[in-house]
Amino acid sequence: MIGRDIIFQLALRSVRLHFLRSVLAALGIVIGVVAIASMGMMGANMTLTITDQLSDMANILVVRPSSGGGGFGFGPMGGGSSASNEEAITEKQFKSIDRLAAKYGTVYALYSTSETIEMGRDRGRATIYGLDTDVLPEILNLQEGGYPKSTTSVIIGPALAERRGLSIGSRIDIGDSEEGNVTTVRVTGIIQERGMSFDLSTDSAIIGSEKLFTGIFGGEGEYDQVNIVLENINDAETVKTEITEELNKKEETVSVQDSSRMMETITSSLSTMTTFVMAIAGISLLVAAVSIFNVMLMSVTERIREIGILRSIGTQKSEVRRMFLYEATILGVVGAGIGAGVSLLFGYLFVLAMIGTTDYFFEPSSLMFVLEAVIVGVIICVISGVYPAWRASNLDPIEALRAE
């Protein structure tokens, strides 16, 4: 057993004799392990948190006019009035999409824009949506109140309600009173918080009926986008193919965006960012490696006579090398072990402070970074001890015995 190996005992004795120096060398490993593990766990927890938030919308397809701007986004980017004829999904196109996709899930069209709103003396801007009121109960859950039943009632997002101090029964003027174009609506419900969303960004929005929207902004039958909530995510590619083949026969008029692709893009970006941050944190391990290397070289220099005596009584070169490698390994194992324990504490606090939740902290994909950091720390220590061990084993016994 290694514990009874005389070579190991000599390595352990050297660590004890130079305890303070050994502690300082191991401290570098501790810092490196904590830095790498903490950064890795933060990245893993961020990825898991965002993936969980986006998983509810992984089964959504969004159809937009191809000239209206492609790419992924969190809800439509409204600006001015609803889309123009050249940048809108027409009623005919919507009916075609509904015919093709209705058997796979819920299909609905929407109008959207950004407009000035006034609540007494309070004034600001908000996204305004116009949807079929029959669809609202299927796609939006209410925190309180009820769904709009007339063209003068709306539901609002929780962030808008909190920021503007709105509640059930509050009245909102849509439009600029200075220009004289104002429509007053009454709040009948507040939507549950949805966070990031691919189809509708409702947390700070106002949602009313299609008639309310077109009555204010016009553009009836000119939709900004069509959303498809699939019952089975595996149907996404089929639906995309059917819609593009039907509507883009002669020219590209619509683009179909798959939310699952957006999730892949986001998780890939987070993974890249995590790797980059861990690489920066890894610099501390390189510093620790230099420290270990220096400690081992000093140990060889201080023990030249001891090495000469060992060689003169028949100790093999391989055993001398093993003695110094044992010493480097002891420093690495102790430093990495302490670093693992400290990284769990610091990592937990770091994740809580940066992300605001530790729901996924003890997931295997999070804790694996602690194990990886420990392994890297030990390997770096062993590598740092290779040259000093080789140098010690190749000392000439006679010359070593003559050393002062």
LOGU-135561 format. One record per residue: residue in one letter; x, y, z of N, C-alpha, C, CB in turn. Coordinates in steps of 0.001 Angstrom, whole numbers, plus 500000, padded with zeros to 6 digits. Glycine has a CB too. Example, Ala and Ser with C-alpha at 12.3 -4.5 7.8 and 13.67 -1.06 7.14 Angstrom:
<nodes>
a513190494310507800512300495500507800513200496700507800511308495527509046s512850497750507080513670498940507140512900500030507870514084499402505725
</nodes>
This chain:
<nodes>
m500836498796500000500000500000500000500871501253500000499054500006501222i500346502308499335501135503519499209501446504160500551500420504500498337g500517504004501523500727504604502840501917504012503567499496504440503682r502284502762503241503417502100503892504683502175503038503075500640504186d504603502744501890505741502893500990506719503889501608505284503361499570i507970503474501773508990504324502390509231505582501554510305503544502564i509111505445500226509299506603499345508204507636499594509298506168497858f506968507140499750505847508052500037506037508724501393504499507289500007q506526507948502373506758508500503713507810509614503679507201507384504680l508842509438502859509863510473502726509275511749502096511043509951501876a508385511570501103507730512726500461506841513454501462506892512275499235l506105512678502261505220513270503264506027514000504336504338512185503909r507180513428504695508051514057505690508556515406505185509240513136506030s508887515482503879509364516736503310508284517817503351509832516517501874v507047517429503061505928518382503118505757518911504538504613517718502633r505896518022505525505736518438506933506860519353507386505678517216507845l508096519047506950509234519860507365509157521280506813510527519207506920h508566521421505637508426522745505018506933523076504924509107522787503591f506298523004506084504836523088506127504305524413505576504353522902507553l504861525540506031504358526845505602504509527028504101505087527964506339r505672526637503574505906526752502143504935525864501368507357526381501804s504684524694501885503757523772501228502330524313501251503808522398501902v501952524925502385500608525491502503500404526616501494500366526009503929l501404527478501353501300528589500408501209528080498971502500529530500558a501953527030498665501884526448497322500509525831497071502987525386497137a499990525104498082498667524481497935497567525525497855498392523530499100l497800526688498505496799527754498479496529528238497059497251528923499346g497568528259496236497375528640494836496436527683494124498712528688494109i496576526390494436495679525394493851494250525604494352496162523965494187v494111525903495634492781526146496205492086527286495460492887526476497717i492814528389495285492238529552494609491853529212493165493231530730494631g492727528492492479492442528123491100491228527227490973493629527443490498v491131526231491839489991525312491811488694526056492111490193524167492821v488733526930493114487528527701493468487096528594492305487783528563494731a488060529244491658487731530150490545487098529393489381488992530887490064i487722528294488988487199527532487843485843526908488167488195526433487431a485728526283489342484472525634489713483341526642489840484635524871491022s483606527785490454482564528795490646482067529344489315483086529935491516m483013529655488413482615530168487097481829529117486319483852530604486291g482286527880486390481583526809485688480181526593486225482365525525485785m480042526595487555478719526393488153477784527555487845478842526213489666m478341528777487812477501529920487470476972529782486043478289531238487629g477849529407485117477419529231483742476394528121483590478603528947482871a476618526997484287475681525878484205474325526257484777476238524661484940n474315526952485917473048527351486531472315528385485682473292527906487931m473072529281485065472448530274484181471802529582482982473493531315483701t472526528614482404471988527881481260470736527093481634473045526940480695l470774526389482768469630525598483200468425526480483512469997524767484420t468672527635484142467579528541484481466906529086483229468091529691485342i467719529548482280467162530119481047466480529042480215468265530805480220t467082527850480153466467526749479404465110526392479983467379525516479410d465003526389481307463730526093481946462690527168481621463913525972483462q463125528426481640462204529516481330461731529457479879462868530860481606l462622529013478990462277528975477575461583527688477156463508529159476756s461619526666478028461062525369477647459566525428477389461345524352478721d458884526347478096457437526470477904457075526992476528456850527378478952m458012527633475858457709528173474537458497527453473448458008529669474496a459010526274473773459791525512472799458923524938471693460538524394473491n457606524925471900456704524349470916455989525426470099455687523459471603i456607526584469953455973527708469264456682528013467955455966528950470157l455872528195466915456367528684465643455806530083465424455975527728464475v456630530968464891456196532333464611456368532586463117457003533378465460v455280533005462482455304533331461057455263534840460926454112532664460290r456278535404460265456350536847460053456523537126458566457514537475460871p456113538311458135456389538678456738457885538726456505455749540041456383s458353538122455413459791537999455189460467539346455069460058537190453949s459778540369454589460372541700454465460314542487455753459686542472453379g459713541903456791459555542617458050460677542395459013458296542230458690g461761541755458519462919541542459409462918540133459923462910542529460588g464050539463459772464147538088460241464841538028461564464871537225459239g465343536830461861466095536669463107465197536379464259466906537891463403f465827536013465367465093535660466563464872536889467403465824534591467359g463788536884468125463509537994469020462497537590470047463022539205468252f462378538325471102461423538039472154460173538878471893462028538333473567g459266538309471099458050539016470785458293540004469669457507539720472009p457205540483469074457337541406467966457876542737468395456029541592467292m458662543338467531459233544635467835458352545709467224460686544743467313g457433546190467986456499547168467468457115548530467377455276547223468314g456583549325466470457047550686466328456144551418465376458494550731465848g455536552513465776454576553214464948453313552425464865455128553476463567s452617552485463744451372551744463588451662550339463153450449552425462591s450574549576462941450736548202462515451402548159461160449393547481462477a451819546971460750452636546843459542451904547342458314453053545401459337s452686547816457364452116548268456100451776547078455238453080549204455364n451106547332454091450708546250453205451902545425452759449980546800451999e453063546087452521454238545378452047454904544577453168455229546359451446e454617544889454414455248544207455523454193543682456483456219545139456247a453281542903455959452200542362456784451787541002456257450989543319456811i451210540216457133450588538958456735449119539265456464450758537835457844t448694538999455257447329539336454862446322538339455422447218539390453343e445059538729455337443982537842455800443991536538455022442611538529455662k444264536619453710444302535417452875445432534493453316444470535794451392q446610535078453608447740534269454064447447533635455416449010535120454148f446815534404456296446474533863457613445541532664457497445829534943458480k444556532766456607443616531651456434444337530420455893442466532052455485s445319530637455022446106529498454508446925528854455623447043529957453366i447551529700456451448342529178457578447446528422458549449077530326458314d446282528982458824445341528343459747444877526989459202444127529261459997r444622526939457904444183525686457280445264524615457383443814525919455808l446520525026457203447616524059457220448004523621458628448818524641456529a447963524551459580448536524282460908447519524021462006449382525425461314a446243524274461753445236524139462816445177522726463387443866524527462286k445462521729462558445403520334463039446569519986463954445386519373461858y447585520844463990448750520593464829448728521373466155450000520940464062g447829522346466270447785523136467500446931524384467337449190523527467927t447185525372468179446416526628468171447107527649467272446259527194469615v446331528229466359446849529224465426446123530543465665446681528754463948y446883531614465825446242532922465992447126534017465417445944533201467481a446469535055464908447168536209464349447132537346465347446544536643463006l448049538288465185448054539418466115448528540684465426448941539117467323y448030541779465957448504543105465593449386543588466747447302544103465310s450367544417466457451171544976467538451749546317467132452293544014467930t451955547171468100452591548450467891453039548998469237451641549432467176s453761550085469229454149550780470451453527552163470409455708550861470603e452896552550471507452157553804471506452262554492472862450690553560471145t452031555806472843452004556587474077450760556222474883452033558111473771i450917556088476194449768555861477081449811556886478212449772554399477654e448646557234478705448542558195479796447594557653480856448058559573479280m447999557810482119447172557446483272447149558661484185447725556158484024g446200559540483945446188560794484697447374561627484276446213560539486223r448224561979485228449421562766484926450608561891484557449782563637486108d450462560600484760451537559663484422451493559363482932451416558351485248r452660559408482299452714559229480862453918558363480496452781560592480146g453749557549479460454832556692479011454478556028477707455161555649480057r455191554927477412454909554155476204454760552696476578456024554340475142a454007551978475772453796550548476016453505549856474699452636550314477024t453797548562474649453436547751473490451948547445473561454276546437473432i451254547620472439449816547350472358449615546164471426449018548608471854y448892545148471897448562543990471071447067543957470785449005542685471760g446738543487469591445347543222469241445192541771468851444876544142468101l444364541018469610444183539588469367442708539227469363444925538761470423d442411538086468790441069537523468850440769537170470307440935536266467919t439734537753470871439438537550472298439095536098472624438287538449472722d438649535335471622438341533915471878439607533095472132437570533317470692v440760533601471650442029532871471780442724533188473105442962533212470607l442442534366473670443164534814474867443177533791476003442557536090475367p442030533160476367442071532199477476442955530987477209440684531731477785e443219530692475921444025529519475574445522529796475669443684529051474172i445924531054475533447351531357475465447863532200476633447645532066474185l446963532861477365447389533721478474446634533381479750447180535198478120n447374533236480844446770532996482149446726534303482934447556531911482931l445636534502483646445462535737484396445861535570485848444029536207484308q446508536586486357446844536653487777445613537039488600447987537662488016e444825537942488037443565538357488656442691539021487612443813539316489850g441393539114487907440469539761486997439951538820485930441126540939486355g439436539394484831438866538607483749439346539094482402437357538647483804y439011538310481376439419538643480018438519539743479447439377537388479119p439030540534478503438215541616477935437023541071477156439068542500477024k435867541708477345434639541271476677434076542352475761433592540873477710s434748543508475694434280544593474837435481545290474223433405545601475631t435198546218473310436271546949472635436840548071473488435767547516471331t436345548227474708436881549270475599437578548674476812435763550203476058s437764547353476828438422546704477965439698546007477501437468545689478646v440672545948478398441971545346478073442499544579479279442993546432477631i443500543741479022444274543129480097445708543629479959444203541550480046i446430543680481057447777544264481044448773543323481720447781545642481747g450044543550481434451110542752482032451402543176483458452368542854481201p451942542251484289452209542564485699453271543635485897452631541321486419a454273543689485020455322544709485150454754546100484888456485544418484178l453892546201483883453258547489483585452346547914484732452457547410482270a451593546957485289450687547267486394451460547766487609449859546033486768e452587547121487907453371547516489076454066548859488853454407546440489408r454616549027487665455360550251487385454461551479487334456105550113486080r453246551321486820452326552456486675451263552518487759451656552397485337g451313551567488698450336551574489781448922551299489316450374552884490486l448766550391488344447457550076487785446846548854488469447566549836486278s445537548795488490444815547671489081443522547459488294444514547924490598i442763546447488692441493546171488029440598547409488137440793544919488654g440075547846487003439220549023486986439938550307486594438603549199488321s441273550281486575442029551479486194441758551826484726443552551265486429r441838553099484425441605553563483059442919554049482445440541554693483035i443092553712481180444308554074480447443909554799479171445174552814480123d444552555912478917444346556628477654445429556210476678444359558176477865i445031555623475565445971555209474524446032556304473472445554553844473887g447203556854473250447367557940472298447899559180472988446048558248471603d448216560175472198448782561428472708447675562454472847449904561960471776s447375562852474087446301563817474331446618565174473702446065563980475837e447897565484473538448274566765472934447906566804471456449776567017473107e447818565641470836447423565568469430445928565348469278448181564456468726g445243565075470393443796564922470371443296563557469952443225565920469478n444218562582469739443804561232469339443965560282470518444630560733468119v442946560188471348443025559384472565441841558428472636443065560287473816t442140557177472985441098556184473244441254555705474674441179554986472236t440177555781475446440228555371476850439746553935476993439376556313477727v440533553118477676440174551716477932440240551440479425441112550746477159r439566550362479824439518549998481245440192548643481439438046549960481765v440977548523482506441688547279482804440725546292483462442918547546483725t440595545115482850439727544074483427440517542892483974438741543580482380g441805542806483654442593541678484145444085541964484074442269540423483351i444838541272484933446294541376484945446873539990484656446816541934486319i447758539921483677448318538652483212449374538143484186448923538811481806q449490536835484275450566536245485068451907536543484398450361534708485234e452933536674485214454261536966484681454736535830483776455265537193485827r455262536196482600455719535194481638457228535235481420455012535391480317g457867536356481780459298536473481551459618536548480075460028535311482178m460797535996479693461184536005478290460199535191477476462606535463478112s459837535686476309458857535007475486459187535177474022457462535523475776f458938534139473251459234534149471832458050534643471016459638532768471376d456839534433471557455647534770470785455058536124471180454602533691470957l454884536346472488454297537584473002455086538078474204452819537375473382s455480539327474184456143539923475351455086540708476121457358540854474927t454423540025477034453229540609477651453462541273479002452204539557477812d454629541092479616454817541585480978454654543101481095456180541188481476s454967543820480024454829545277480058453897545765478943456211545949479928a452963544926478546452123545228477390450651545406477770452255544125476356i449904545921476806448448546047476902447851545189475799447978547551476780i446917544309476144446311543401475168444816543661475112446597541913475526g444359543952473918442933544173473698442445543364472517442642545655473477s441213543613472100440629542877470977441146543409469653439102542960471015e440940542628468608441323543069467275440563544336466875441071541954466255k439271544400467231438463545570466878438975546825467571436997545336467243l439401546680468832439961547832469543441218548314468824440281547469471023f442095547386468467443364547758467846443134548431466493444258546522467678t442345547780465607442136548351464269441319549632464333441439547338463357g440475549766465368439726551003465526440627552189465844438693550842466611i441734551912466533442680552976466889443716553194465796443381552645468205f444294552094465301445448552195464409445146551842462951446534551306464909g443982551273462685443669550865461328444389549582460954444028551965460353g444515549325459625445243548155459154444510546848459363446554548085459828e443194546851459247442441545613459448442850544563458414440923545883459365g443083543341458890443497542263458005444953542309457604442669542279456794e445734543159458245447174543261457979447925542940459279447557544702457439y448193541666459479448735541184460747450260541305460784448319539730460981d450766541563461983452212541637462174452853540264462221452532542390463442q452157539302462764452686537943462807451567536974463122453818537819463847v451852535705462859450940534614463197451701533640464069450373533907461916n451147533282465206451781532342466132451088530991466069451752532889467572i451881529941466151451346528571466151451866527863467386451747527790464846v450961527514468297451321526779469516451083525307469249450496527271470763l452160524562469019452046523155468642451717522275469837453333522681467994e450923521247469588450633520266470635451801519304470799449342519489470311n452555519097469724453713518203469752454878518893469063453393516838469066i455959519119469801457116519829469261457724519102468069458167520013470341n457512517788467971458067517019466863457423517365465526457908515546467132d456292518076465574455618518471464333456171519773463768454125518612464573a457115520394464451457593521719464057458124521740462633458673522184465006e458979520787462283459579520793460952458540520552459871460673519742460860t457577519683460168456507519409459196455686520650458921455596518288459698v455287521343459986454476522552459834455259523634459085454024523078461217k456529523816459425457353524819458746457428524533457247458770524855459353t457629523269456912457744522890455504456439523145454755458140521417455380e455305522755455342454013522938454682453704524417454452452903522297455511i453998525247455448453696526681455330454581527342454276453882527385456689t455882527067454319456791527710453343456511527230451926458263527424453705e456187525962451746455884525457450402454595526057449855455779523932450419e453646526311450752452355526868450328452443528360450046451297526612451391l453088529119450946453073530578450841454257531155450079453036531173452206n455317530385449916456500530907449230456729530221447884457731530737450110k455639529906447189455766529214445909456481530075444877454394528812445389k455972531278444668456522532164443639457654533034444165455429533043443074e457488533533445373458516534354446004458414534205447516458376535845445585e459454534567448183459465534435449646458664535573450269460923534432450196t457501535223450801456627536234451398456576536153452913455238536099450847v456866534966453455456849534811454913458079534038455359455557534091455382s458456534225456609459521533432457227458952532760458467460764534320457589v459332531507458671458838530732459813460001530516460762458215529360459360q459841530978461980460906530889462977460528529870464043461180532270463618d461477529026464355461291527937465317461953528319466637461881526598464772s461172528351467711461715528775469005462782527833469526460607528884470021s462733526561469115463744525612469597465120525987469061463383524169469179r465169526579467849466447527031467303466998528187468129466290527451465831m466081529042468592466503530155469431467113529643470728465321531085469728m466505528590471302467036528004472531468437527452472292466104526893473052e468641526803471154469958526258470839470989527377470722469907525443469537t470569528479470084471478529614469915471863530202471263470836530694469033i470866530373472146471117530967473456472010530067474306469797531234474182t471702528780474366472501527859475175473919527734474631471837526481475227s474059527790473295475396527738472701476193528982473081475305527607471164s475540530133473054476216531385473428476631531367474894475301532594473158l475734530861475751476049530775477179477208529820477429474818530324477972s477221528715476690478300527740476841479641528351476438478013526484475997t479640529104475340480865529766474891481343530780475922480639530455473538m480397531542476458480742532556477455481310531896478715479504533413477809t480695530788479138481165530075480331482585529551480129480216528910480672t482840528980478947484170528466478643485209529579478678484177527782477278f484844530738478119485759531874478090486084532355479507485157533020477265v485041532468480346485243532926481721486075531919482507483891533158482418m485828530612482273486603529582482961488064529620482527486009528195482692a488295529942481256489673530044480769490407531184481478489693530262479237i489702532294481687490302533409482429490599532984483870489363534646482413a489630532286484481489831531813485856490987530816485922488539531165486401g491202530079484820492267529085484794493658529682484896492169528283483548i493772530984484639495078531644484768495605531506486197494974533142484377s494684531510487159495107531363488558495758529998488789493903531544489508l495301528985488053495929527663488181497329527663487563495053526580487509l497529528425486508498859528529485914499828529196486892498800529322484590v499318530215487588500136530860488617500492529855489708499395532076489226a499502529048490087499738528020491112500757526995490613498410527315491494a500696526673489317501648525707488753503079526225488857501302525406487283v503249527517488579504581528124488707505059528061490149504565529587488218s504140528285491076504488528224492496504915526813492904503302528683493355i504163525822492450504508524430492754505865524082492149503419523466492223f506057524507490917507325524246490230508494524838491019507297524828488799n508321526048491492509360526717492255509629525998493580508968528168492513v508565525591494247508705524874495521509470523568495324507318524589496139m509144522848494246509793521568493999511274521747493651509076520826492875l511588522778492873512994523035492560513776523398493823513113524162491519m513169524194494703513818524545495971514030523298496812512977525579496751s513033522414496772513145521177497549514304520323497046511832520380497482v514480520274495723515587519493495147516920520095495567515484519442493597t517004521433495481518254522123495836518621521902497299518132523623495555e517619521968498189517867521830499621518210520395500028516658522300500393r517846519430499196517987518016499606519005517271498734516620517300499531i519964518012498185520949517356497323521725516274498082521922518395496747r522183516601499309522938515594500086522053514395500403523487516210501403e520784514656500748519847513553501049519691512655499826518455514106501491i519577513286498640519444512513497413520719511690497162519154513450496213g521895512308497442523153511592497266523228510371498181524335512524497535i522793510527499426522814509395500368521881508290499890522408509855501791l520681508688499467519713507693498990520256506931497789518384508367498625r520883507650496868521421506989495677522598506079496031521859508034494641s523410506506497031524598505718497390524233504418498096525524506538498279i523074504343498710522658503103499390521776502228498499521908503438500682g521732502582497216521044501701496266519673502142495827520926500380496843t519259503320496212517938503799495761517986504059494261517512505097496529q516990503527493536516967503665492092516519505072491676516044502610491481k516916505458490439516484506752489901514958506869489888517037506948488481s514283505786489488512812505818489406512189506085490782512275504483488834e512840505596491855512312505806493193512499507260493642512989504856494181v513633507854493246513858509272493555512817510131492826515305509706493152r512587509793491530511572510540490774510206510394491431511513510053489306r509932509178491858508623508921492471508465509704493761508438507423492743m509543509887494513509471510620495779509037512075495548510837510580496500f509616512697494530509275514106494265507899514238493598510351514755493371l507555513246492792506215513268492197505140513067493277506091512173491105y505450512213494251504543512039495390504335513374496111505101510975496373e505433514097496289505362515369497002504470516363496251506773515956497194a504650516426494927503811517322494120502358516881494151504312517371492671t502137515556494137500766515026494151500082515326495482500771513506493890i500826515216496571500255515520497888499771516968497935501296515266499007l500622517882497453500226519297497420498979519490496551501387520173496887g498939518792495396497799518931494491496519518377495071498089518249493190v496593517189495665495394516544496227494839517348497401495717515105496681v495741517771498297495295518559499454494691519892498997496476518812500428g495413520590498100494909521877497618493603521737496875495925522536496724a493503520751495986492282520555495207491129520098496089492520519539494093g491431519258497094490382518803498007489788519944498809490927517753498947i490666520787499359490176521957500103489436522898499146491358522707500807g489979523065497943489334523929496950487944523448496589490180524010495700a487749522113496528486429521564496205485409521946497266486497520037496068g485803521803498537484887522171499613484565523654499633485466521768500936v485618524476499453485410525927499462484595526372498255486757526662499484s484811525738497099484085526128495888482592525857496009484644525391494679l482219524823496764480785524561496967480136525707497732480573523229497725l480834526207498749480306527318499535480298528612498719481130527504500815f481458528954498155481550530198497387480694530130496121483012530492497018g480682528952495491479873528799494282478397529000494564480096527431493669y477926528463495680476507528618496060476169530096496255476193527819497363l477021530798496993476781532223497241476897533031495952477770532760498288f477836532659495094478051533378493845476854533207492913479336532890493158v476374531978492800475211531707491943473976532434492467474937530189491859l473795532413493785472648533098494383472702534595494115472595532839495890a473891535170494218474036536618494021473881537006492556475394537089494538m474419536206491646474426536576490233473140536185489508475604535936489546i472546535056489870471377534562489139470086534758489931471555533084488800g470204534769491254469023534986492084468307533718492494468074535858491371t468787532556492057468180531290492440469240530194492441467017530928491488t469073529218493330469993528076493403469238526772493172470715528040494770d468137526855492431467303525673492198468063524559491487466081526054491385y469051524940490684469763523939489897471201523737490359469753524331488444f471536524275491534472927524235491981473432522811492162473076524996493279f472582521923492670473020520558492959472716519584491810472355520067494236e472403520135490648472243519282489468473611518735489044471580520073488296p473649517507488513474931516915488095475701517803487112474688515550487459s474995518456486181475665519302485198476294520532485829474691519725484129s475870520873487053476469521992487791477644521509488643475411522680488685l477430520436489404478465519934490311479648519312489577477870518918491252m479430518916488313480523518297487564481722519242487413480029517863486187f481456520563487481482551521522487347483485521480488555481995522933487167v482965521098489710483820520940490883484795519783490658482967520697492159l484260518655490179485102517491489902486138517810488825484238516296489467e485713518502487772486633518852486699487753519767487206485875519529485554a487395520734488048488399521654488587489397520912489464487728522778489388v488925519950490251489804519154491119490785518341490279488974518216492027i490265517694489241491123516866488386492186517721487699490279516120487332v491765518871487169492711519779486505493768520269487492491965520983485882g493340520591488721494277521062489739495328520032490080493537521449490983v494911518786490252495865517718490589496818517462489425495116516415490958i496277517418488213497121517160487035498182518246486875496258517076485759i497784519487487065498737520594486934499857520470487964498018521948487093c499503520067489184500530519881490220501510518778489840499876519553491567v500985517669489354501854516545488970502779516961487833501010515312488551i502215517657486830503037518109485699504129519069486184502154518799484622s503780519934487136504759520893487664505901520196488390504077521876488608g505655518986488865506696518264489600507537517345488744506078517471490685v507195517218487446507909516277486581509371516680486394507219516184485222y509611517924485999510999518345485757511841518306487030511026519755485169p511370518876488159512176518778489382512475517328489759511460519470490535a511500516421489561511719515009489890512781514400488963510391514214489781w512680514736487683513682514231486723515065514761487065513308514630485276r515158516036487433516445516640487771517044515975489009516287518154488003a516181515715489993516672515089491230517203513684490966515553515034492284s516489512943490111516884511555489859518171511451489037515763510823489145n518509512506488332519691512474487468520917513132488099519381513152486161l520820513500489377521990514037490072523054512936490229521586514615491465d524294513315490056525395512359490257525558512110491755526737512892489629p525491510855492229525560510559493670526810511113494336525503509067493890i527975510993493671529229511460494260529192512973494436530431511048493383e528771513676493356528711515134493420527692515581494456528364515721492045a526580514828494572525531515176495536526053515055496960524296514275495345l526897514017497232527426513822498584528428514924498947528095512439498702r529068515523497952530052516572498213529380517923498474531020516690497036a528089518039498103527393519318498228527281519737499681526007519237497600e527433521021499913527306521570501275525833521780501604528092522913501414
</nodes>
